[in-house]
Structures are given as structure tokens and as C-alpha cells.
Amino acid sequence: MECTRLDDLPGFRRRFRITPGAGSVCCDVEDDYHCMSVVIRHDGAVATSVEPQMHRAPWTTCPGAEMKLRETFTGVSLREFSDRGEKTDNCTHLYDLAMLAANHALDDHPTVYDILVSDPIDGRRRAELRRDGKTVMGWTEAGLTLLEPEELAGTRLLELQAWIQSLEPPLREAARLLRWGNILANGRSIPLEQQSDARQMPASCYTFQPERAAQARRVGEIRDFSGAQEQPLEQLGIAL
């Protein structure tokens, strides 16, 4: 793969923005397929309310997951969000926003994560995560198997859990976000008609549960932020 600057390559873009405030924290995400927000109001220890909002989602059934997220986390200790479980019963994207919000609720400054994944060049994708504009982690992948860095070569993205758990918490968070973003980026290479039948998907989220999959219909605008003047979340205000 040529050493072209990743920013200049076409590909997947995903941005998380975490904005803590007095008694509340807002977490937003936008990428090709999604634009969503979660506001958690808290007393410093417990989530007193959970306010999700789907601005752009890929399936007709997705909005129903907002109520499920409220049920999952309202009244839960911020420190115990990671123990709550039920991720596959929720929208996984809203769930990740809630986790990030809880982890950063007491921060004294905002945090922005940017994930960039190139479209395949000679079968390879370059993937990189930046925190507040600085590169934290990156790798090269082909067919969802890592090629670089050398210590991870031959490992599939879905088999990274043990390595992720071995990292210090800030890097662990970054690795989880980069892995999931890299997996999502794979959708850019799959024709839309091949990913528009929820009944063919594993039961890995709210929409793909059997009781909803048959009713789910693909909707929503797909945006390409690579090469565009506008970047993810630039048009979305912060709700606190």
C-alpha cells in the first residue's frame, strides 16, 4: 500500500464527541450510516436519567432502541455501567455512547475521538484512531485480519479481546473503538442489497433480534465524509 496520507484516501470516517458538564454528560457519534446522541444526567455517582436520540439510523426499527437504553441504564451507578450487560438487546451504537458518557462523566474537559479507515487498496485497509487530534493507535488489515503491527499480525479483528483487555484503560477504550470502527468500515465494500435483509444478520443488536428482524427495513441516508468539506458532527449541536 502506498504511503499516501490517510486523510487523503477515500474511506470510512467516524467521530465521537464526549462533552461533560455540571450534572450531565453528552456523547455523540456520526459516521457514514449513523448519527446519534446520548445525554446522561447524574448526581455524581448514579445516572438519574438517560436521554438517547437517533438523528440518523439505518433501519426502521432502530428508534425503538431508545426506550431500551433508558431501561438498561437509568438508576445505574456510573461505575457499574460496564457490568450492566444486555448490549445485544440494545442498539450497540447507543450502548457504546452510554458507556463512553459514563466513563467520562466526571472529566473536566471534552474528548473527541476520530476513526479513519481507508477503502481497500490491494486488499488492505489502513485504520487509525486519534484522540483530540493526536494519533493514538493504528494498524493495517485485510479481510478483517491484521497485518500490522507485527505483534498482532494474523489476528482477526473479532479475536482481539484478550489483547484489548491487556491494555491500560485509556488504550483499552481506544482499541475497542478502533476495532468496531474498522469492522463497520467493511460495509462500504458490500453492495447495499446484500446487507438490507435483517433476517440474515446475527442477533447482535436491537434490530436484529428475531422478534424485530422480519419487520426491519433499510432506510436512512448514507454519507461519505472522506474528501468532503464537512466532517462528522460538524452540523450537530451539543445537548446538555
N, C-alpha and C positions, 0 to 999 in steps of 0.2 A: 504493500500500500504506500503510495506516495506521501511524503511528509507535508502535505498541504495543511494549513491551519484549520483546525476542526470547525471553527466558527464560519469558515468559508465553504464548507461542504454541505450539500443538502442532507437533511435528516430530521430526526425527532428532537423536539425541544420540550422540556418540562420545567416549570418553575414552582417552587414552594415559597411562600412568604409567611413568616410567623411574626405576629405583632402582639407582644404582651402589653397590658395596660393595668390600671388600678382595678383589681377585682374581676378582670376578664382577659381573655387572650383570643385572638383571631388567627386562624390558619387558612390560607388559600392555596389552591393549586390550579394550574392551567397547562394543557398540552394540546396535541392535535385533536384529541377526542373528548376531553373533559374540561370543565371549568366549574369548580365547587369551592365552597367555604364552610367552615365550622367555627362558631363562636362558643367558647365555654366561659360561663360566668361562675365564679368560685369565691369562697371565703378565705382563701389562702391555703386550704387543705382539701376541701371537698367540692366537686362540681355541683353547683346548685341548679344550673340549667345548661342544656346543650342545644344549640341552635344551628342546625345544618341547613344549607341552601345549595341546590343544584342549579347553576346558571346554564350549563350545557352538559348533556349526558347522552350516551349512545343508544339507549333503549327506552321504550315507552314505559316500562315497569320500574325504571330506576328511581323516580321520585318517591315511591312508596318506602324506600330505604331510609328516608329522613326520619320517620317515626321510629323505625327500628333502632336507629342510632341513639335517639333520645332515651328509649327504653334501656339500652345497653349501658349508658354511662351516667345518666342523671343520678346524683346521690353517691357516686363512687369517689373514693379518695383519689386525688390526682396521682399519688404514688402507686396506686393499685390498678391503674388503667391497663397496664401490661398483663395483669393477672386475670382480666375480665373474660377473655376468650370470646367466642361467638363471632369470629371475624368472617367466616364464610356465610353466616346468616345475615351479615350486613353488606352494604356496598363497601368493597375493600378500600376504595379511594376515600370515602368519608371516614372510615375507620382509621386509616393512616393519618388523616388530618387531625382527628381527635387525639390520637397517640402523640403526635408532634406537639399539638397545643398543650396537652397535659405535661409533657416533658419540659416545655419551655415557658410554662405559665408564670413562673416567678422570675424569669430573666429580666434584666434591666435594659435590654436593647433588642431590637428586631433582628431576625435572622432570615437570610434569603439563600435558598439552595437552587442552583441551576444544573440541570442534567442535559447533556448534549450527546446524541448518538448518531453517528453518520449512517447514511444509507450504505448498503454493501458495496465495496469496491474489491473486485476479485474475490468476492465471497466473504470479505472481512468487514466488520464494523469496528469503529473506534468509539469508545464510550468514556465520558468524563463527568465528574461531579465537582462543582465549585461551590464553596460556601462564602457568601459575601464577596463574590468576585474572584476569589483565590482558589486555584485548583487544589483539591484535597485528595482525589483518587481517580484513577483511570485504568483502562485495560483495553485489550483488543480481543474480539470474539468472532467466531464463525460457527454458524449453525447452533447457536446457544451454548457453545463450548469455548472456554477461554483459551487463548493462545499466548497472551502476555498479560501480566508479568510472568516470568519464568516459574516462580514458585506455585502459581495456580494453573499452569498450562495443563490442558487435558481435563480440567474440572468443568462440569456443566453448571450453568447458572443456578439450576434448581438444586444443586448439590453443595452450595456454598455455606450452608447453615453453620456447620461446625467451625469453619474459618471465621465467619462473621462473629460468632459467639466468643472467639478467642481475642477479639479486638477490644481496645478500650472504648468506653461508652460513646464518645463523640465520633470515633471512626466507625463504630458498630452502626450507629444511626446512618452515617453517610453510605456505608456499604449496602445496607438494606434498601435505601432509596435508589442507589445506582443500579443495583441488581433488578429491581422491579421496573425501573425506567427502561433498562436495556431490554427486558422481556416485552414490555409494551411496544417498544420501537419496532419489534418484529412484525407488528401488524401492518406497517407501511409496505411490506413486501408481499402481503397476502391479498389477493383480489377481494373486494368488499363482499361479493356474493358468496364467497367461501367462509365468511365469518359473520353471516347475518341470520343464522338459524340457532337460536339459543338452546334448542333441544339437543344440539350436537356438542354443546360445551360441557366441560366438567362442572359439577355443582360447587363452584369455587366462590360464589358471591350471591348476593340477594336475588338478582335477576335470574341467575342460572339454577336456582333451586327448582326441583321438578314441578312444584305447585304453581310456578310462575313462568317457567321457560316456554311452555306452549303458547302463552299469550303474548310474550315479548316480541316487539317489532323494532327493527333497527331504525333509528331516527337520529336527528341531530347533525349539526354542521361539523364537518371535519376541516380543520385549519392546518395550514403548513406555515410555520413560523420561520423556517430556515430561509435565509435570503430576503426576508421581509423587513420592512422598516419597523413594524410593530413587534414587540416581544411579548411573551406570555404575561398576563396580569396587568399590562400597562393600562388597560381600559377599565379595570375593576377597582373600585374604591375599597377602603378598609372599613369594615363594620365592627365597631366596638361600642 
